[in-house]
Amino acid sequence: MTYLETEDLLEYMQERFIDENSQGDPKIIDDLEQTQISIVKTYIGTRYNVNLIFNEINPIANEVLKSIIARFLIYRLVKRNSARKVPTDVKEDYDEALADLKDISIGKTKLDGLPLPSDENGNTIESTSLWGNNTNKNFYI
C-alpha cells in the first residue's frame, strides 16, 4: 500500500476478514487502494494539490483522507465476494465516507495542512466556489 498502513484498515475490519476477503494476496489490496485514491483525487482535485498529497515516494498523510480511503477499500474488498452480502455496518461506513468526501469536495469541510492547487507559475489557486442545492422534493413553495 502506498498511502494507507495496515493499521488504517484494522480500524474498520479484523485482520482475519481482510486476509479472507483478499485471499491473502496483497496485490488485491494494493490495486483496490489505487482505485480508491483515484476516486478521492477526482473529488478533491480542484481544492487540493492531489499530486503532492498522494505522491508515491513521499505522500502527505491526512487522517481524514486515510479514514475515507480505508472505508472505501474495506467496502470494495468485501463486495468482491459475490457469494456474501455486504454487512450493514460496512455499508454504513462506506456511505458515511462518501458523504465526508462530498463535503470536502464542495468546500463544506476543509482539510488543514494540505497543499492547495497551484498554477504553472507556482501561485496558489484557492477555489472559493461552494456548491448548493435548492431542490424541493415536496414541490412546496
DSSP file with accessible surface (Angstrom, degrees, kcal/mol):
  #  RESIDUE AA STRUCTURE BP1 BP2  ACC     N-H-->O    O-->H-N    N-H-->O    O-->H-N    TCO  KAPPA ALPHA  PHI   PSI    X-CA   Y-CA   Z-CA
    1    1 A M              0   0   70      0, 0.0    29,-0.1     0, 0.0     5,-0.1   0.000 360.0 360.0 360.0 145.3    0.0    0.0    0.0
    2    2 A T        +     0   0   53     28,-0.2     3,-0.0     3,-0.1    28,-0.0   0.776 360.0  17.1-101.9 -32.4    1.2    3.5   -0.8
    3    3 A Y  S    S+     0   0    8     63,-0.0     2,-0.2     2,-0.0    63,-0.1   0.764 116.7  59.8-110.5 -38.7   -1.0    5.8    1.3
    4    4 A L        -     0   0    2     57,-0.0     2,-0.3    65,-0.0    29,-0.0  -0.578  65.9-144.9 -92.3 157.7   -2.6    3.5    3.9
    5    5 A E    >>  -     0   0  106     -2,-0.2     3,-1.1     1,-0.1     4,-1.0  -0.785  32.9-107.6-110.1 161.8   -1.0    1.4    6.6
    6    6 A T  H >> S+     0   0   64     -2,-0.3     4,-2.0     1,-0.3     3,-0.6   0.885 119.5  61.4 -56.6 -36.3   -2.3   -1.9    7.7
    7    7 A E  H 3> S+     0   0  119      1,-0.3     4,-0.8     2,-0.2    -1,-0.3   0.815  95.8  60.5 -62.0 -31.7   -3.4   -0.3   10.9
    8    8 A D  H <4 S+     0   0   14     -3,-1.1     3,-0.3     1,-0.2    -1,-0.3   0.880 108.7  43.0 -64.0 -37.3   -5.7    2.1    9.0
    9    9 A L  H XX S+     0   0    3     -4,-1.0     3,-1.8    -3,-0.6     4,-1.3   0.856 105.5  62.7 -74.7 -35.2   -7.6   -0.9    7.7
   10   10 A L  H 3< S+     0   0   64     -4,-2.0    -1,-0.2     1,-0.3    -2,-0.2   0.668  89.9  69.5 -67.8 -15.2   -7.7   -2.7   11.0
   11   11 A E  T 3< S+     0   0  126     -4,-0.8    -1,-0.3    -3,-0.3    -2,-0.2   0.761 112.8  29.0 -68.0 -23.4   -9.7    0.2   12.4
   12   12 A Y  T <4 S+     0   0   58     -3,-1.8     2,-0.3     1,-0.3    -2,-0.2   0.560 129.2  19.7-115.3 -15.4  -12.7   -0.9   10.3
   13   13 A M  S  < S-     0   0   26     -4,-1.3    -1,-0.3    77,-0.0     2,-0.1  -0.978  78.8-102.8-156.9 146.4  -12.2   -4.7   10.0
   14   14 A Q    >>  -     0   0  118     -2,-0.3     4,-1.9     1,-0.1     3,-0.5  -0.363  33.5-119.0 -69.2 148.6  -10.4   -7.5   11.7
   15   15 A E  H 3> S+     0   0  107      1,-0.2     4,-2.8     2,-0.2     5,-0.3   0.858 111.8  59.9 -57.9 -36.8   -7.2   -8.8   10.0
   16   16 A R  H 3> S+     0   0  150      1,-0.2     4,-2.2     2,-0.2    -1,-0.2   0.914 107.9  44.6 -59.7 -42.5   -8.6  -12.3    9.6
   17   17 A F  H <> S+     0   0   65     -3,-0.5     4,-2.5     2,-0.2    -1,-0.2   0.854 111.2  53.2 -72.5 -34.9  -11.5  -10.9    7.5
   18   18 A I  H  X S+     0   0    9     -4,-1.9     4,-1.9     2,-0.2     6,-0.3   0.947 112.2  44.9 -63.2 -46.1   -9.2   -8.7    5.5
   19   19 A D  H  X>S+     0   0   79     -4,-2.8     5,-1.9     1,-0.2     4,-0.5   0.904 113.6  50.7 -63.3 -39.9   -7.0  -11.7    4.7
   20   20 A E  H ><5S+     0   0   90     -4,-2.2     3,-0.6    -5,-0.3    -1,-0.2   0.922 113.3  44.1 -64.7 -44.5  -10.0  -13.9    3.9
   21   21 A N  H 3<5S+     0   0    8     -4,-2.5    -1,-0.2     1,-0.2    -2,-0.2   0.769 117.6  44.5 -74.3 -25.7  -11.5  -11.3    1.5
   22   22 A S  H ><5S-     0   0    2     -4,-1.9     3,-2.0    -5,-0.2     6,-0.3   0.413 105.7-127.5 -95.0   1.0   -8.2  -10.6   -0.2
   23   23 A Q  T <<5 -     0   0  147     -3,-0.6    -3,-0.2    -4,-0.5    -4,-0.1   0.806  63.2 -68.4  56.8  29.8   -7.4  -14.3   -0.4
   24   24 A G  T 3 <S+     0   0   53     -5,-1.9    -1,-0.3    -6,-0.3    -4,-0.1   0.599 104.1 130.6  70.2  10.8   -4.1  -13.5    1.2
   25   25 A D    X>  -     0   0   71     -3,-2.0     3,-1.0    -6,-0.2     4,-0.9  -0.842  43.3-165.2-102.0 107.7   -2.9  -11.6   -1.9
   26   26 A P  H 3> S+     0   0   86      0, 0.0     4,-2.5     0, 0.0     5,-0.2   0.768  85.4  69.2 -63.8 -21.7   -1.5   -8.1   -1.1
   27   27 A K  H 3> S+     0   0  117      1,-0.2     4,-2.8     2,-0.2     5,-0.2   0.876  93.9  56.5 -64.7 -32.7   -1.8   -7.1   -4.7
   28   28 A I  H <> S+     0   0   24     -3,-1.0     4,-2.4    -6,-0.3    -1,-0.2   0.945 110.2  43.7 -62.6 -46.1   -5.6   -7.2   -4.5
   29   29 A I  H  X S+     0   0   17     -4,-0.9     4,-2.7     2,-0.2    -2,-0.2   0.914 113.2  51.9 -66.7 -40.8   -5.4   -4.6   -1.6
   30   30 A D  H  X S+     0   0   58     -4,-2.5     4,-2.2     2,-0.2    -2,-0.2   0.921 111.5  46.8 -61.4 -43.5   -2.8   -2.5   -3.4
   31   31 A D  H  X S+     0   0   79     -4,-2.8     4,-2.0     1,-0.2    -1,-0.2   0.912 112.8  49.0 -65.9 -41.7   -5.0   -2.4   -6.6
   32   32 A L  H  X S+     0   0   26     -4,-2.4     4,-2.5    -5,-0.2    -2,-0.2   0.897 109.4  53.2 -64.4 -39.0   -8.1   -1.5   -4.6
   33   33 A E  H  X S+     0   0    1     -4,-2.7     4,-2.7     1,-0.2    -2,-0.2   0.935 108.3  49.6 -62.1 -44.0   -6.2    1.2   -2.8
   34   34 A Q  H  X S+     0   0   62     -4,-2.2     4,-2.1     1,-0.2    -1,-0.2   0.895 110.9  50.3 -63.5 -37.9   -5.0    2.8   -6.0
   35   35 A T  H  X S+     0   0   74     -4,-2.0     4,-1.8     2,-0.2    -1,-0.2   0.931 112.1  46.7 -64.6 -43.8   -8.6    2.7   -7.4
   36   36 A Q  H  X S+     0   0    3     -4,-2.5     4,-2.4     1,-0.2    -2,-0.2   0.876 109.8  53.7 -68.6 -35.8   -9.9    4.4   -4.2
   37   37 A I  H  X S+     0   0    4     -4,-2.7     4,-3.0     1,-0.2    -1,-0.2   0.917 106.7  52.9 -62.9 -40.6   -7.2    7.0   -4.3
   38   38 A S  H  X S+     0   0   64     -4,-2.1     4,-2.0     2,-0.2    -2,-0.2   0.898 108.4  50.0 -61.6 -38.7   -8.2    7.8   -7.9
   39   39 A I  H  X S+     0   0   56     -4,-1.8     4,-1.9     2,-0.2    -2,-0.2   0.942 112.0  47.0 -64.6 -46.1  -11.8    8.3   -6.7
   40   40 A V  H  X S+     0   0    0     -4,-2.4     4,-2.5     1,-0.2     5,-0.2   0.919 109.8  54.1 -63.1 -41.1  -10.7   10.6   -3.9
   41   41 A K  H  X S+     0   0   66     -4,-3.0     4,-1.5     1,-0.2    -1,-0.2   0.900 106.7  52.5 -59.0 -41.2   -8.4   12.6   -6.3
   42   42 A T  H  < S+     0   0  119     -4,-2.0     4,-0.2     1,-0.2    -1,-0.2   0.910 112.7  44.3 -61.9 -42.3  -11.3   13.1   -8.6
   43   43 A Y  H  < S+     0   0   78     -4,-1.9     3,-0.3     1,-0.2    -2,-0.2   0.893 126.4  27.2 -70.1 -42.8  -13.5   14.5   -5.8
   44   44 A I  H >X S+     0   0    0     -4,-2.5     4,-2.0     1,-0.2     3,-1.4   0.400  87.3 105.3-106.8   6.0  -10.9   16.8   -4.2
   45   45 A G  T 3< S+     0   0   29     -4,-1.5     5,-0.2     1,-0.3    -1,-0.2   0.734  80.7  50.9 -61.7 -25.0   -8.6   17.6   -7.2
   46   46 A T  T 34 S+     0   0  100     -3,-0.3    -1,-0.3    -4,-0.2    81,-0.3   0.668 116.7  40.4 -86.1 -15.0   -9.9   21.2   -7.6
   47   47 A R  T <4 S+     0   0   20     -3,-1.4     2,-0.3     1,-0.2    -2,-0.2   0.680 120.4  29.7-102.9 -26.3   -9.5   22.0   -3.9
   48   48 A Y  S  < S-     0   0   14     -4,-2.0     2,-1.5    68,-0.2    68,-0.3  -0.955  82.6-105.3-137.2 155.9   -6.1   20.4   -3.1
   49   49 A N    >>  -     0   0   31     66,-2.9     4,-2.0    -2,-0.3     3,-0.7  -0.634  39.3-179.8 -80.7  89.7   -2.9   19.5   -4.9
   50   50 A V  H 3> S+     0   0   18     -2,-1.5     4,-2.5     1,-0.2    -1,-0.2   0.762  73.4  64.9 -68.7 -24.3   -3.6   15.8   -5.1
   51   51 A N  H 34 S+     0   0  116      1,-0.2    -1,-0.2     2,-0.2    -2,-0.1   0.871 109.4  39.3 -67.3 -34.4   -0.3   15.1   -6.9
   52   52 A L  H X4 S+     0   0   81     -3,-0.7     3,-1.0     2,-0.2     8,-0.3   0.883 115.7  51.5 -78.5 -40.0    1.6   16.2   -3.8
   53   53 A I  H 3< S+     0   0    0     -4,-2.0     7,-1.9     1,-0.2    -2,-0.2   0.930 119.4  34.4 -63.3 -44.9   -0.8   14.6   -1.3
   54   54 A F  T 3< S+     0   0   14     -4,-2.5    -1,-0.2     5,-0.2    -2,-0.2   0.043  80.1 150.1-103.7  28.0   -0.7   11.2   -3.0
   55   55 A N    <   -     0   0   61     -3,-1.0    -3,-0.1     3,-0.3    -4,-0.0  -0.394  45.0-140.3 -58.8 128.5    2.9   11.2   -4.1
   56   56 A E  S    S+     0   0  138      1,-0.2    -1,-0.2     2,-0.2    -4,-0.0   0.811  97.3  42.6 -67.0 -28.4    4.1    7.6   -4.1
   57   57 A I  S    S+     0   0  160      1,-0.2    -1,-0.2     0, 0.0    -2,-0.0   0.916 135.2   8.5 -83.7 -46.3    7.5    8.4   -2.7
   58   58 A N  S    S-     0   0  128     -6,-0.1    -3,-0.3     2,-0.0    -1,-0.2  -0.583  78.5-174.3-138.3  74.3    6.6   11.0    0.0
   59   59 A P        -     0   0   41      0, 0.0     2,-0.8     0, 0.0    -5,-0.2  -0.287  28.4-120.7 -70.1 154.5    2.8   11.2    0.5
   60   60 A I        -     0   0   59     -7,-1.9     2,-0.2    -8,-0.3    -2,-0.0  -0.867  31.5-138.1 -95.9 109.2    1.3   13.8    2.8
   61   61 A A        +     0   0   63     -2,-0.8     2,-0.4     4,-0.0   -57,-0.0  -0.456  25.9 176.2 -73.1 134.9   -0.6   11.8    5.4
   62   62 A N     >  -     0   0   20     -2,-0.2     4,-2.6     1,-0.1     5,-0.2  -0.971  25.0-147.2-138.4 123.5   -4.0   13.2    6.4
   63   63 A E  H  > S+     0   0  119     -2,-0.4     4,-2.2     1,-0.2     5,-0.2   0.830  98.0  53.8 -63.3 -33.6   -6.1   11.1    8.9
   64   64 A V  H  > S+     0   0   63      2,-0.2     4,-2.3     1,-0.2    -1,-0.2   0.951 111.9  44.0 -66.6 -46.6   -9.4   12.2    7.4
   65   65 A L  H  > S+     0   0    0      2,-0.2     4,-2.8     1,-0.2     5,-0.3   0.900 112.4  53.2 -65.8 -38.7   -8.3   11.1    3.9
   66   66 A K  H  X S+     0   0   25     -4,-2.6     4,-2.7     1,-0.2    -1,-0.2   0.923 109.4  49.3 -60.6 -41.9   -6.9    7.8    5.3
   67   67 A S  H  X S+     0   0   25     -4,-2.2     4,-2.3    -5,-0.2    -2,-0.2   0.921 112.3  47.4 -64.2 -42.9  -10.2    7.1    7.0
   68   68 A I  H  X S+     0   0    0     -4,-2.3     4,-2.3     2,-0.2    -2,-0.2   0.950 114.8  45.2 -64.2 -48.1  -12.2    7.8    3.8
   69   69 A I  H  X S+     0   0    0     -4,-2.8     4,-2.8     1,-0.2    -2,-0.2   0.907 112.3  52.2 -64.5 -40.5   -9.9    5.6    1.7
   70   70 A A  H  X S+     0   0    0     -4,-2.7     4,-2.8    -5,-0.3     5,-0.2   0.926 110.6  47.1 -63.5 -43.4   -9.8    2.8    4.2
   71   71 A R  H  X S+     0   0    9     -4,-2.3     4,-2.1     2,-0.2    -1,-0.2   0.904 113.7  48.4 -66.8 -38.0  -13.6    2.7    4.5
   72   72 A F  H  X S+     0   0    2     -4,-2.3     4,-2.4    -5,-0.2     5,-0.2   0.934 112.8  48.7 -62.6 -45.8  -13.9    2.7    0.7
   73   73 A L  H  X S+     0   0    0     -4,-2.8     4,-2.7     2,-0.2    -2,-0.2   0.925 110.4  49.7 -63.4 -44.9  -11.3   -0.1    0.4
   74   74 A I  H  X S+     0   0    4     -4,-2.8     4,-2.6     1,-0.2     5,-0.3   0.930 111.3  50.1 -61.1 -43.7  -12.9   -2.3    3.0
   75   75 A Y  H  X S+     0   0   19     -4,-2.1     4,-2.5     1,-0.2    -1,-0.2   0.944 113.9  44.0 -60.1 -48.0  -16.3   -1.9    1.3
   76   76 A R  H  X S+     0   0   79     -4,-2.4     4,-1.2     2,-0.2    -1,-0.2   0.867 111.8  54.5 -66.3 -35.2  -14.9   -2.8   -2.1
   77   77 A L  H  < S+     0   0    0     -4,-2.7     4,-0.4    -5,-0.2     3,-0.4   0.935 112.8  41.5 -65.1 -45.5  -12.9   -5.7   -0.6
   78   78 A V  H >< S+     0   0    2     -4,-2.6     3,-1.3     1,-0.2    -2,-0.2   0.904 111.1  57.2 -68.4 -38.4  -16.0   -7.2    1.0
   79   79 A K  H 3< S+     0   0  104     -4,-2.5    -1,-0.2    -5,-0.3    -2,-0.2   0.735  89.4  75.4 -67.9 -20.4  -18.1   -6.6   -2.1
   80   80 A R  T 3< S+     0   0  108     -4,-1.2     2,-1.2    -3,-0.4    -1,-0.3   0.827  80.3  76.9 -59.1 -33.1  -15.6   -8.6   -4.3
   81   81 A N    X   -     0   0   57     -3,-1.3     3,-1.6    -4,-0.4    -1,-0.1  -0.678  65.5-172.1 -83.8  99.8  -17.0  -11.8   -2.8
   82   82 A S  T 3  S+     0   0  120     -2,-1.2    -1,-0.2     1,-0.3    -2,-0.1   0.692  79.1  64.4 -69.7 -15.8  -20.3  -12.1   -4.7
   83   83 A A  T 3  S+     0   0   94     -3,-0.1     2,-0.4     2,-0.1    -1,-0.3   0.625  98.9  62.9 -81.8 -10.8  -21.4  -15.0   -2.6
   84   84 A R  S <  S-     0   0   90     -3,-1.6     2,-0.2    -6,-0.2    -3,-0.0  -0.924  79.3-129.1-119.3 139.5  -21.6  -12.8    0.5
   85   85 A K        -     0   0  189     -2,-0.4    -2,-0.1     1,-0.1     3,-0.0  -0.532  35.0-104.3 -78.4 150.8  -23.7   -9.8    1.2
   86   86 A V        -     0   0   37     -2,-0.2    -1,-0.1     1,-0.1   -11,-0.0  -0.616  41.7-113.9 -75.4 125.8  -22.0   -6.7    2.4
   87   87 A P     >  -     0   0   53      0, 0.0     4,-2.2     0, 0.0     3,-0.2  -0.246  21.1-118.2 -59.9 150.2  -22.7   -6.3    6.2
   88   88 A T  H  > S+     0   0  101      1,-0.2     4,-2.7     2,-0.2     5,-0.2   0.880 112.5  53.4 -58.3 -41.9  -24.8   -3.3    7.2
   89   89 A D  H  > S+     0   0   95      1,-0.2     4,-2.2     2,-0.2    -1,-0.2   0.880 108.5  49.6 -66.6 -33.6  -22.0   -1.7    9.3
   90   90 A V  H  > S+     0   0    9     -3,-0.2     4,-2.2     2,-0.2    -1,-0.2   0.926 112.4  48.0 -68.9 -41.3  -19.6   -1.8    6.3
   91   91 A K  H  X S+     0   0   79     -4,-2.2     4,-2.7     2,-0.2    -2,-0.2   0.908 111.2  50.5 -65.2 -40.8  -22.2   -0.3    4.0
   92   92 A E  H  X S+     0   0  118     -4,-2.7     4,-2.5     2,-0.2    -2,-0.2   0.904 109.7  50.6 -64.1 -40.7  -22.9    2.5    6.6
   93   93 A D  H  X S+     0   0   46     -4,-2.2     4,-2.5     2,-0.2    -1,-0.2   0.906 111.2  49.3 -61.1 -42.6  -19.2    3.2    6.9
   94   94 A Y  H  X S+     0   0   33     -4,-2.2     4,-2.5     2,-0.2    -2,-0.2   0.938 111.5  48.0 -62.2 -47.4  -18.9    3.5    3.1
   95   95 A D  H  X S+     0   0   70     -4,-2.7     4,-2.3     1,-0.2    -2,-0.2   0.897 112.3  49.6 -61.6 -40.5  -21.9    5.8    2.9
   96   96 A E  H  X S+     0   0  107     -4,-2.5     4,-2.5     2,-0.2    -1,-0.2   0.912 110.6  50.0 -65.0 -41.2  -20.5    8.0    5.7
   97   97 A A  H  X S+     0   0    0     -4,-2.5     4,-2.6     2,-0.2    -2,-0.2   0.906 110.2  50.3 -64.2 -40.6  -17.1    8.1    4.0
   98   98 A L  H  X S+     0   0   35     -4,-2.5     4,-2.5     2,-0.2    -1,-0.2   0.915 110.5  49.4 -64.3 -41.7  -18.8    9.1    0.7
   99   99 A A  H  X S+     0   0   48     -4,-2.3     4,-2.2     2,-0.2    -2,-0.2   0.916 111.2  50.0 -63.3 -41.3  -20.7   11.9    2.5
  100  100 A D  H  X S+     0   0   53     -4,-2.5     4,-2.0     2,-0.2    -2,-0.2   0.920 110.8  49.5 -61.6 -43.9  -17.5   13.1    4.1
  101  101 A L  H  X S+     0   0    0     -4,-2.6     4,-2.6     1,-0.2    -2,-0.2   0.904 109.6  51.0 -64.6 -39.6  -15.7   13.1    0.7
  102  102 A K  H  X S+     0   0  101     -4,-2.5     4,-1.8     2,-0.2     6,-0.3   0.900 108.0  53.0 -64.5 -39.6  -18.6   15.1   -0.9
  103  103 A D  H  <>S+     0   0   43     -4,-2.2     5,-1.6     1,-0.2     6,-1.6   0.895 111.3  46.7 -62.5 -38.2  -18.4   17.7    2.0
  104  104 A I  H ><5S+     0   0    1     -4,-2.0     3,-1.0     4,-0.2    -2,-0.2   0.925 110.0  53.6 -67.9 -42.3  -14.7   18.1    1.3
  105  105 A S  H 3<5S+     0   0   24     -4,-2.6    -2,-0.2     1,-0.3    -1,-0.2   0.821 111.7  43.7 -66.4 -30.4  -15.2   18.4   -2.4
  106  106 A I  T 3<5S-     0   0   37     -4,-1.8    25,-0.6    -5,-0.2    -1,-0.3   0.481 116.7-110.3 -93.6  -2.5  -17.8   21.2   -2.1
  107  107 A G  T < 5S+     0   0   13     -3,-1.0    -3,-0.2    -4,-0.5    -2,-0.1   0.508  85.6 119.8  90.6   5.2  -15.8   23.1    0.5
  108  108 A K  S   <S+     0   0  149     -5,-1.6     2,-0.4    -6,-0.3    -4,-0.2   0.865  81.2  37.2 -69.7 -35.3  -18.1   22.4    3.4
  109  109 A T  S    S-     0   0   58     -6,-1.6     2,-0.4    -9,-0.1    -2,-0.3  -0.977  79.0-156.5-117.6 129.9  -15.3   20.7    5.2
  110  110 A K        -     0   0  124     -2,-0.4     2,-0.6    -3,-0.1    -6,-0.1  -0.859   8.9-140.8-107.7 141.3  -11.7   22.0    4.9
  111  111 A L    >   -     0   0   12     -2,-0.4     3,-0.8    -7,-0.1     2,-0.2  -0.895  19.9-139.8-102.3 118.0   -8.6   19.8    5.5
  112  112 A D  T 3  S+     0   0  147     -2,-0.6     0, 0.0     1,-0.2     0, 0.0  -0.463  78.0  22.2 -76.4 146.1   -5.8   21.6    7.3
  113  113 A G  T 3  S+     0   0   77      1,-0.3    -1,-0.2    -2,-0.2    -2,-0.0   0.506  88.4 122.1  82.5   5.3   -2.2   21.2    6.3
  114  114 A L    <   -     0   0   16     -3,-0.8    -1,-0.3     1,-0.0     2,-0.1  -0.813  67.0-107.3-102.3 143.1   -2.8   20.0    2.8
  115  115 A P        -     0   0   34      0, 0.0   -66,-2.9     0, 0.0   -62,-0.1  -0.401  29.4-133.7 -69.6 139.2   -1.3   21.9   -0.2
  116  116 A L        -     0   0   55    -68,-0.3   -68,-0.2     1,-0.1    10,-0.1  -0.527  34.4 -89.0 -84.0 158.1   -3.7   23.9   -2.4
  117  117 A P        -     0   0   22      0, 0.0     8,-3.6     0, 0.0     2,-0.3  -0.306  45.6-157.7 -65.7 152.8   -3.5   23.6   -6.1
  118  118 A S  B     -A  124   0A  56      6,-0.3     6,-0.2    -3,-0.1     2,-0.0  -0.936  11.4-121.1-131.9 157.3   -1.2   26.0   -7.9
  119  119 A D    >   -     0   0   45      4,-2.4     3,-1.9    -2,-0.3     6,-0.0  -0.167  48.1 -82.7 -85.0-174.8   -0.9   27.3  -11.4
  120  120 A E  T 3  S+     0   0  173      1,-0.3    -1,-0.1     2,-0.1    -2,-0.0   0.724 130.2  54.7 -65.1 -19.0    2.1   27.0  -13.8
  121  121 A N  T 3  S-     0   0  122      2,-0.1    -1,-0.3     3,-0.0     3,-0.1   0.447 119.8-107.6 -91.1  -2.7    3.8   29.9  -12.1
  122  122 A G  S <  S+     0   0   50     -3,-1.9     2,-0.3     1,-0.3    -2,-0.1   0.533  70.8 145.0  89.4   4.5    3.5   28.3   -8.6
  123  123 A N        -     0   0   93      1,-0.1    -4,-2.4    -5,-0.0    -1,-0.3  -0.623  55.0-110.8 -78.6 136.7    0.8   30.7   -7.4
  124  124 A T  B     -A  118   0A  95     -2,-0.3     2,-0.6    -6,-0.2    -6,-0.3  -0.429  25.6-156.5 -70.2 133.8   -1.7   29.1   -5.1
  125  125 A I        -     0   0   84     -8,-3.6     2,-0.6    -2,-0.2    -1,-0.1  -0.955   9.5-170.1-111.1 114.4   -5.2   28.7   -6.6
  126  126 A E        -     0   0  114     -2,-0.6     2,-0.4   -10,-0.1   -79,-0.1  -0.931  19.3-133.7-109.2 123.5   -7.9   28.5   -3.9
  127  127 A S        -     0   0   30     -2,-0.6    -2,-0.0   -81,-0.3   -81,-0.0  -0.581  22.3-179.4 -74.3 127.9  -11.3   27.6   -5.0
  128  128 A T        +     0   0  134     -2,-0.4    -1,-0.1     2,-0.0     2,-0.1   0.400  44.2 113.8-106.6   0.4  -13.9   29.9   -3.4
  129  129 A S        -     0   0   75      1,-0.0     2,-0.4     0, 0.0    -2,-0.0  -0.440  46.3-165.1 -75.6 147.4  -16.9   28.2   -5.0
  130  130 A L        -     0   0  123     -2,-0.1     2,-0.2   -23,-0.0   -23,-0.1  -0.997  15.9-133.2-133.7 125.8  -19.4   26.5   -2.8
  131  131 A W        -     0   0  161    -25,-0.6     2,-0.3    -2,-0.4   -25,-0.0  -0.538  26.8-177.1 -80.8 142.8  -22.0   24.1   -4.3
  132  132 A G        -     0   0   57     -2,-0.2     2,-0.4     2,-0.0    -2,-0.0  -0.921  16.1-150.3-135.8 164.2  -25.6   24.4   -3.2
  133  133 A N        +     0   0  103     -2,-0.3    -2,-0.0     2,-0.1     0, 0.0  -0.985  13.6 177.7-139.3 124.6  -28.8   22.6   -3.8
  134  134 A N        +     0   0  156     -2,-0.4     2,-0.1     2,-0.0    -1,-0.1  -0.056  29.4 151.8-116.1  33.7  -32.2   24.2   -3.7
  135  135 A T        -     0   0   91      1,-0.1     2,-0.6     2,-0.0     3,-0.1  -0.386  32.0-157.5 -65.0 137.1  -34.2   21.0   -4.7
  136  136 A N    >   +     0   0   73      1,-0.1     3,-1.1    -2,-0.1    -1,-0.1  -0.865  12.5 179.3-119.3  94.7  -37.7   20.9   -3.4
  137  137 A K  T 3  S+     0   0  172     -2,-0.6    -1,-0.1     1,-0.3    -2,-0.0   0.720  81.4  51.8 -70.6 -21.4  -38.7   17.3   -3.4
  138  138 A N  T 3  S-     0   0  113      2,-0.1    -1,-0.3    -3,-0.1     3,-0.1   0.446 103.8-128.2 -93.7  -2.7  -42.2   18.0   -2.0
  139  139 A F    <   +     0   0  183     -3,-1.1     2,-0.3     1,-0.2    -2,-0.1   0.786  58.5 144.4  60.9  28.8  -43.0   20.6   -4.6
  140  140 A Y              0   0  166      1,-0.0    -1,-0.2     0, 0.0    -2,-0.1  -0.742 360.0 360.0 -93.4 149.8  -43.9   23.2   -2.0
  141  141 A I              0   0  221     -2,-0.3    -1,-0.0    -3,-0.1     0, 0.0  -0.641 360.0 360.0 -92.5 360.0  -43.2   26.9   -2.5
